[in-house]
Each structure stands twice: as structure tokens, then as C-alpha cells.
């Protein structure tokens, strides 16, 4: 299992598309930070804002390239059937692909975070303890959110074997779902039952807010609950449906 994961990561890290997207997003993060500091006001809150602006588009691109290279390439090139035919169980294969994704998007998010932070610090911004907390919590929020979107999209790939549907689901989760949630929050039903707070976006925002108010234990538990529901559950279902998928060897 570790050898398969190591081989996957080496293969993916050499792909030109991965390198290009990664470098472009780092450059974008650097320029976004510089742009947000173009006025005379340079402080920690500006740095946090620049950080959030940098992730607004970068997270989607990171997730899309990871989804394509970790999952879709294997299905298109029939690598999946070859790996399973050599003795790797389907359940382990699903777990390995998930761990590949975690390592890749965690590293991408981390490097982007360091670039934005270093750029902001180089321009004179300093973070207060509350701003540092906000900075770190936003990192956790983005990592869990990206992981959830990728895992749910991958579920549809394991369920149907259709790459186009997988990409559509990921794009819808990242671009369309937030708009749906935004307008749904204005409805009388949501004002009464608050059902949007149980979607991944609402749960992550709630976890972020609780943690910002200093309730670290409650915040951590809410982050963990969100991860279990929107990452753990789709991962489990992926393993179950993939075991029943018919494949040609």
C-alpha cells in the first residue's frame, strides 16, 4: 500500500500540468497579496484578507488538477484494473487514492500559505494573536473543504466510472453549491429550520466562528464532525460501491 502510494505521488509530481498549475497559483498568491497592499494601510488584517483572496480561486484549481491526476488518469489509462488485478484490494485502492489527494492538496495549500505569509511579512504586515488564529483556522477550513469536495466527486467516479460526471460534480460543489446555499439562507424555511448550517459550508463556517471565539475544544470537535460526515462517509460509500463495480481485467 505504501509502495503504491509512493509510486503514485512520484508519477503525479512529474506531470507538467501539476507543476504548471502549482507554480501559477503560487505566483497568483504572491501578486494577490501585493495588490491587496497597494494602498497605504498595511496590517495583519490585510494579510488575512489577501490570504482568503488567494484561496478563492486557487483551491478550486488545486482540487481539479488533483482530481484529474489522482483519480481520472487511472480510470482513463486502465491503471485501476491493472493495480487491482495485481492483488491490491478495492478498499485499499480507494484509501490510497484518498491519501494521495490529502498529501498533494495539503502540500499545495501549505506552500501557498507560506508564499502569501512571506510576501505579506516582507511588505511589513504583522499578525496579532487573533489574526494568527484566523489565518490558521482558514487554512484548516480550506483543507477540509477541498478534501470534502474531492472525496464526494470521487464517489461519483467509483459509482459510475464516468470522468465527466466526476468533474461536473466537483465543479458544482465548488462553484454552484455556495450560491445555492447563499440564496437558500434567505428563505423562510432556512430561517426557521436552519438546514443550510448542516451543509459542509455551513458546518465549516460554524466551526471557524466557534474556534475564533476561543472555544478550541468545541471548534475542533465541529471540524472533526464535518470531516467525518463529508469526508469519512463518502470515502466509506466509495469503497462499498467500488467493490460492486464490474471491471475488465
C-alpha positions as CSV (number, residue, x, y, z in Angstrom):
1,X,0.0,0.0,0.0
2,X,2.8,2.4,0.9
3,X,4.7,1.4,-2.3
4,X,1.6,2.1,-4.4
5,X,1.2,5.5,-2.7
6,X,4.8,6.4,-3.2
7,X,4.7,5.4,-6.9
8,X,1.5,7.4,-7.4
9,X,3.0,10.6,-5.8
10,X,6.2,10.3,-7.8
11,X,4.3,9.9,-11.0
12,X,1.8,12.7,-10.3
13,X,4.6,15.1,-9.1
14,X,6.3,14.8,-12.5
15,X,3.2,15.7,-14.5
16,X,3.6,19.0,-16.3
17,X,0.0,20.1,-15.6
18,X,0.5,19.7,-11.9
19,X,3.7,21.7,-11.9
20,X,2.3,24.5,-14.1
21,X,-0.9,24.9,-12.0
22,X,1.1,24.8,-8.8
23,X,3.6,27.5,-9.9
24,X,0.8,29.7,-11.4
25,X,-1.2,29.5,-8.2
26,X,1.9,30.5,-6.1
27,X,2.5,33.4,-8.4
28,X,-1.1,34.4,-8.2
29,X,-1.0,34.3,-4.4
30,X,2.1,36.5,-4.4
31,X,0.6,39.1,-6.7
32,X,-2.8,39.0,-4.9
33,X,-1.0,39.8,-1.7
34,X,0.9,42.7,-3.3
35,X,-2.3,44.0,-4.9
36,X,-4.1,44.0,-1.6
37,X,-1.3,46.0,0.0
38,X,-1.3,48.7,-2.8
39,X,-2.9,51.3,-0.5
40,X,-1.2,52.9,2.5
41,X,-2.8,50.6,5.0
42,X,-0.5,47.6,5.8
43,X,-1.6,45.4,8.7
44,X,-2.3,41.9,9.7
45,X,-5.9,42.0,8.8
46,X,-4.9,43.0,5.2
47,X,-2.7,39.9,5.2
48,X,-5.5,37.7,6.3
49,X,-7.8,39.2,3.6
50,X,-5.1,38.6,0.9
51,X,-4.8,35.0,2.1
52,X,-8.5,34.4,1.7
53,X,-8.5,36.1,-1.7
54,X,-5.6,33.9,-2.8
55,X,-7.5,30.8,-1.9
56,X,-10.8,31.9,-3.6
57,X,-9.6,30.5,-7.0
58,X,-6.5,28.5,-6.0
59,X,-8.4,25.9,-4.0
60,X,-10.6,25.1,-7.0
61,X,-7.6,24.7,-9.3
62,X,-5.7,22.6,-6.8
63,X,-8.6,20.3,-6.3
64,X,-9.4,20.0,-10.0
65,X,-5.8,19.1,-11.0
66,X,-5.5,16.6,-8.1
67,X,-8.9,15.0,-9.0
68,X,-7.7,14.7,-12.6
69,X,-4.3,13.3,-11.9
70,X,-5.0,11.1,-8.9
71,X,-8.3,9.6,-10.0
72,X,-9.2,10.3,-13.6
73,X,-5.9,9.4,-15.1
74,X,-6.0,5.9,-13.6
75,X,-9.5,5.2,-15.0
76,X,-8.7,6.6,-18.4
77,X,-5.5,4.6,-18.8
78,X,-7.0,1.4,-17.2
79,X,-4.3,1.6,-14.4
80,X,-7.0,0.9,-11.9
81,X,-7.9,-2.5,-13.2
82,X,-4.2,-3.3,-13.6
83,X,-3.4,-2.4,-9.9
84,X,-6.4,-4.4,-8.6
85,X,-5.5,-7.3,-10.8
86,X,-2.1,-7.5,-9.1
87,X,-3.6,-8.1,-5.7
88,X,-4.5,-4.7,-4.2
89,X,-8.0,-4.8,-2.8
90,X,-10.5,-2.3,-4.0
91,X,-10.9,-0.9,-0.5
92,X,-7.2,-0.3,-0.2
93,X,-7.2,1.3,-3.6
94,X,-9.9,3.8,-2.6
95,X,-7.9,4.6,0.6
96,X,-4.6,5.1,-1.3
97,X,-6.2,7.5,-3.8
98,X,-7.7,9.5,-0.9
99,X,-4.3,9.6,0.9
100,X,-2.6,10.7,-2.4
101,X,-5.1,13.6,-2.6
102,X,-4.6,14.5,1.0
103,X,-0.8,14.7,0.7
104,X,-1.0,16.7,-2.5
105,X,-3.5,19.3,-1.6
106,X,-2.1,19.7,1.9
107,X,1.3,20.4,0.5
108,X,-0.1,22.8,-2.2
109,X,-2.2,24.6,0.4
110,X,0.8,24.8,2.8
111,X,3.2,26.2,0.1
112,X,0.6,28.8,-0.9
113,X,0.1,29.8,2.7
114,X,3.9,30.2,3.2
115,X,4.2,32.3,0.0
116,X,1.3,34.6,1.0
117,X,2.6,34.9,4.6
118,X,6.2,35.6,3.5
119,X,5.0,38.2,0.9
120,X,2.9,40.0,3.5
121,X,5.6,39.9,6.1
122,X,8.1,41.2,3.5
123,X,5.8,44.2,3.0
124,X,5.7,45.0,6.7
125,X,2.5,43.3,7.9
126,X,2.4,41.8,11.3
127,X,-0.2,39.4,12.7
128,X,-1.8,39.9,16.1
129,X,-2.6,36.7,18.1
130,X,-6.3,36.8,16.9
131,X,-5.2,37.4,13.3
132,X,-2.8,34.4,13.5
133,X,-5.7,32.3,14.8
134,X,-7.8,33.4,11.9
135,X,-5.0,32.7,9.5
136,X,-4.5,29.1,10.7
137,X,-8.2,28.4,11.1
138,X,-8.8,29.5,7.5
139,X,-6.1,27.1,6.4
140,X,-7.8,24.2,8.2
141,X,-11.2,25.2,6.8
142,X,-9.8,25.2,3.2
143,X,-8.1,21.9,3.6
144,X,-11.2,20.2,4.9
145,X,-13.4,21.8,2.4
146,X,-11.2,20.8,-0.6
147,X,-10.9,17.3,0.8
148,X,-14.7,17.0,1.1
149,X,-15.3,18.3,-2.5
150,X,-12.7,15.9,-3.9
151,X,-14.0,12.9,-1.9
152,X,-17.6,13.5,-2.9
153,X,-16.8,14.0,-6.5
154,X,-14.6,10.8,-6.5
155,X,-17.6,8.9,-5.1
156,X,-19.5,9.5,-8.4
157,X,-16.4,8.2,-10.3
158,X,-16.4,5.0,-8.3
159,X,-20.2,4.8,-8.6
160,X,-20.4,5.3,-12.4
161,X,-16.9,5.2,-13.8
162,X,-17.7,8.4,-15.7
163,X,-14.9,11.0,-15.6
164,X,-17.1,13.8,-17.0
165,X,-19.7,13.3,-14.2
166,X,-17.0,13.4,-11.6
167,X,-15.6,16.7,-12.9
168,X,-19.1,18.2,-13.1
169,X,-19.9,17.2,-9.5
170,X,-16.6,18.8,-8.3
171,X,-17.3,22.0,-10.2
172,X,-20.9,22.1,-9.0
173,X,-19.8,21.6,-5.4
174,X,-17.2,24.4,-5.5
175,X,-18.9,27.0,-7.8
176,X,-22.7,26.3,-7.7
177,X,-23.4,24.9,-4.3
178,X,-22.1,28.1,-2.4
179,X,-24.6,30.2,-4.5
180,X,-27.4,27.8,-3.8
181,X,-26.6,27.9,0.0
182,X,-26.4,31.7,-0.1
183,X,-29.8,32.2,-1.6
184,X,-31.3,29.3,0.5
185,X,-30.3,31.2,3.6
186,X,-32.6,34.0,2.6
187,X,-35.6,31.6,2.5
188,X,-38.2,31.5,5.3
189,X,-37.7,27.7,5.7
190,X,-34.0,28.2,6.4
191,X,-34.7,31.0,8.8
192,X,-37.0,28.6,10.7
193,X,-35.1,25.3,10.4
194,X,-31.5,26.4,9.6
195,X,-30.9,23.4,7.3
196,X,-28.1,25.1,5.4
197,X,-25.9,25.1,8.5
198,X,-25.7,21.4,8.2
199,X,-24.2,21.5,4.7
200,X,-20.3,21.4,4.6
201,X,-20.0,25.1,4.1
202,X,-22.3,25.9,7.0
203,X,-20.6,23.4,9.3
204,X,-17.1,24.7,8.4
205,X,-18.2,28.3,8.9
206,X,-19.7,27.4,12.3
207,X,-16.5,25.5,13.3
208,X,-14.4,28.6,12.2
209,X,-16.6,31.0,14.2
210,X,-16.7,28.9,17.3
211,X,-12.9,28.5,17.3
212,X,-12.4,32.2,16.7
213,X,-14.3,32.9,19.9
214,X,-11.8,30.8,21.8
215,X,-13.8,27.6,22.2
216,X,-11.0,25.4,20.9
217,X,-12.3,22.0,22.0
218,X,-15.8,22.6,20.7
219,X,-14.4,24.1,17.5
220,X,-12.1,21.1,17.0
221,X,-14.9,18.7,17.6
222,X,-17.1,20.5,15.0
223,X,-14.2,20.4,12.4
224,X,-13.8,16.6,13.2
225,X,-17.6,16.0,12.8
226,X,-17.6,17.9,9.5
227,X,-14.7,15.8,8.3
228,X,-16.4,12.5,9.4
229,X,-19.7,13.4,7.6
230,X,-18.4,14.9,4.4
231,X,-15.1,13.0,4.0
232,X,-15.3,9.8,6.0
233,X,-18.8,8.9,4.9
234,X,-18.3,9.4,1.2
235,X,-15.0,7.5,1.5
236,X,-16.8,4.6,3.1
237,X,-19.5,4.6,0.5
238,X,-16.9,4.8,-2.3
239,X,-15.3,1.6,-1.0
240,X,-18.6,-0.1,-0.8
241,X,-19.8,0.8,-4.3
242,X,-16.4,0.2,-5.9
243,X,-16.4,-3.3,-4.6
244,X,-19.6,-4.0,-6.6
245,X,-18.4,-2.3,-9.8
246,X,-17.7,-4.6,-12.7
247,X,-14.3,-4.1,-14.3
248,X,-12.4,-5.6,-17.2
249,X,-9.0,-7.1,-16.5
